[in-house]
Amino acid sequence: MCFLENMIEMDKAYMLISCEIGEEQSLYSQLKEIPEVKDCMITYGSYDVVAEFVTDTPSQMNQVIISKIRKLQKIRSTITLRVIN
């Protein structure tokens, strides 16, 4: 039996987040408290924070995006990149 056959399919996404000026560290700390967020980085450029998150199902992914991340204070905009492999 192949190792890959035993792997559970999980939904994974990256979110590019723009926040209010000076709020990067606060947003980073809030994101790290969300269990589904597996990694988080403060960045320079068009986006202030990049978060990687994983869920068991597509519906859980939607709930994390809508109910947990987008409701955080000081976020100006987000772009979500859902991984397909």
Steps between C-alpha positions, in 0.01 A plus 500: 500500500636840402569759772304762306190282506500521879517878507183681592393766256517838667419846374788744503510870417719805521353840579667824398389771742527878492445669833500850641845660531682393815262211578710218350630360829158513666337322205781243495439423869125463448548266203742278696219437752277342233557121512462455123779753428812286457742778407494877490755756373524877503611616156609813316330597176140509385386273785584532868436146624487157334320222685498129415206304634366146476158346563347155464222600258409777255213611725739536794728704273212734421418538869859584591516765228162656577463456876854510632737688272293764320341610827833603651534873562733718292487285183454713187494225235574133440575270209460128560699250294356150541744218431370231264755218539 
